[in-house]
Amino acid sequence: MITTTKPADVEILILGAGWTSTFLIPLLKKQNISFGATSTTGRDGTFKFKFEHDECDEAKKQYRDLPAAKTVLITFPLKGKGESSHLVKSYSQAHGGEESKFQFIQLGSTGIFTIPGQDTWVTRHSKMLTDLIVYDWWALILGFAGELQEEDPTSNREHTQIKWVGEVMVEQNVKALPRSMEQLGRCYDTREFWTTFELMPIRARI
């Protein structure tokens, strides 16, 4: 008979230890908040987890192998119909509680405004307001890394973030930053707002 050890309960479970975890995990450690994190490969001490909208036994086992947490932070995109409710239900059932027993936080992005067949530039279909500048957040991460090092020379946080950017650039064959409008895939044309109110942003750029 094979027995498995149930992981200890944690305060926060991060589903998807990507870029967000590079600053969130150091903060949790500093505040002495217990946590767990997942990745699709189980790298760097994370729990192996890959979301599947499936009811098979293997998919259910993934949830049972995760620690029970008061708060579950979902950092990867859930775009399909019913995917969010499926994840919440599956995790709750795996840990023997009602859905109300756990707190779920799902990070979002402007990706939810993607319009099928829409050109690179999205206009008034999206209720977004910008400073008329398109930002590549990969480039922003590299830019802020130096400031982080100045704030705390003993921290490895900036090295983790730079390494992550380098890895995704190789994976997606991006040769230089910032990425082109076509590579970003979706940019926002909010000129209508500024023209209508006869205004211009005076604090453009971050």
N, C-alpha and C positions, 0 to 999 in steps of 0.2 A: 504494500500500500504506500502510495506516494503522498506525502503531506507537504503543504506549502505554508510558509510563514506570512501571515497577513501584515502588510506594512502598517506602521504606527499612524494614528490619526494626525492630521495637520490642520493648521489654521487656514492656510491658503494652498490650493492646488492650481498650478499654472498649466493649462492644457496648450502645449505648443511653446517650447522654450526657444523662441526665435529672438529677434532683435529686442523685443520688449523685456525679455528676461535679463538682458545685459545690464540694465539699470535697476530693474525691479528686484532681482535676487540680492544684489549688494545692499539695497535698502532694507529688505526683509531681515537680512543677517544683522545689520546694524541695529535694528529695532528688536532683535531677538524674537522674531515671529517665525514659528515653525511653518515649513512649506515643503511642497513637493513640486516637481515639474516633469513634463513629458516631452519626448521627441519621437520621431518616427523610427529612429534606430536605437534608442536607449543609450545614447552617448553621454559621456561626462556625468555619470551617476543619475541620469534621468530615468523615468519609467518609460518603457517602450509602449507607444500608443499611436495608432493611426486610425483616424475617424472613418467609419464606414456606415452608410445608411443601410444597415443589414440586421436581421434578427437571428443570424446563425450563431451556433454555440461559441465559435471562436471570437466573434465580435463581442458577445456578451462577456466572455472571459476577460477581455481587455479591461472592462470596467471593474470587474471584481479584483483584478490585480493592482488597481490604483488605490491609494490611501483615501480614507474618508476625510472630507474637509468641510469646514464650516462655510468656506467661500470657494467657489470654483471659477477661475478666470479663463475664459475661452479666447485665445488670441488669434486663432486661424479663421479664415472666412468660411461661413456656412451660408451658401447661396441657394441650395436646392429647396424645394417645397418640403416643409416639415422637418428639415434637418435639425434645427435648434430644439424643437420639442422632442425629437427622437433622442438627442444627446441627453437632455435633461431627464427624460423618463428612464433611459437606460442606466444612467449613473445612479439615479435615486433608487431604482429597483435593485441594483447590484449591491447597494449598501443598506438595504433593508429599511428604508425610510420613505416617508412621503416627500413629494417634491418641495413642500414648504419647509422641510427640515434643513435644506441647503440653500445657500445664496448663490445665484449664478450671475456672472457678469460677462457679457459678450462684447468684446471690442469691435467696433465697426470701422469702416473707411468709406471714402467717397466712391468705392467700387459699387455700392448699392445703387448708385445713380446711373450705372451703365445702361445705355439704351440700345437694344439690338438694331444694327444697321446704322447707328449714329456715326457720323464722321469723328475724326480725332477731337474736334472742338465741340464741346457741349455748351448750348446757350441757355435760354430761359426755361427749357424743360426741367432744368435742375435748379432747386431753390438754394443756390449757393452764392456767396458773396466773396470775392477775392480782392486783393490789392493790385490786380492787373499784372501780377508777376506769376509765372509758372515756376514752381520749385521742384527740384528732384531731391527727395528726402535722403537718398543714398549719399548725395553730395553734401547735404546738410550734416549728416552724421560725421563724415570725414572732417568737415569744417569745425565742428564743435569739439572734436576729439582733443585738439590742442588746448582748448580752453579748460577741458576737464583735467588735463595733465597739470596745467598751471595751478588749478585749485587744489589738487592733491597729488603731488609728485609720486607718492608711494602707492597710489591706486593702479590696478591693472584694468580698470573698467574701459578706458579708451582703447587699449590694445585688443580687448575682446570685440568691441564694436568695429574697429578697423578690420580685424580678421574676418568678421561676418560680412562686411561689405565686399571685401576681396573675394570671398567664396561665392557670393551670389553673382558677382560680375563675371567670374569664370563660368559658372553654371549657365548663365544666360548670354554668354559671349558678348558682354558689353566691354568695349575696348577703352572707353574713357567716360568721365562724368563732366557735366551733367548729361543725362541721356537725352536723346532727341525727342521731339513731340510724338513722333511715331512710336518710339520705344516706350514712352510713358503710357501711351495708349489712350489717354483721356485727359483733356485739358479744358479749362473753363473760361468761356468768353462772357464776362460780366459787365461789358461796356454799357449795356442798356441801363443798368442801375445808375452808374455814374453820370451818364448823359442825361437821363431823366431828371435827376436832382441837381444837375449842373455842379457836380463836385468832382474832386480828384483825391485819391488817397495821398496823404502828406507824410505818412510813416511807412512807406513801402519797404519791403524786404524785412527779414527777421533780424 
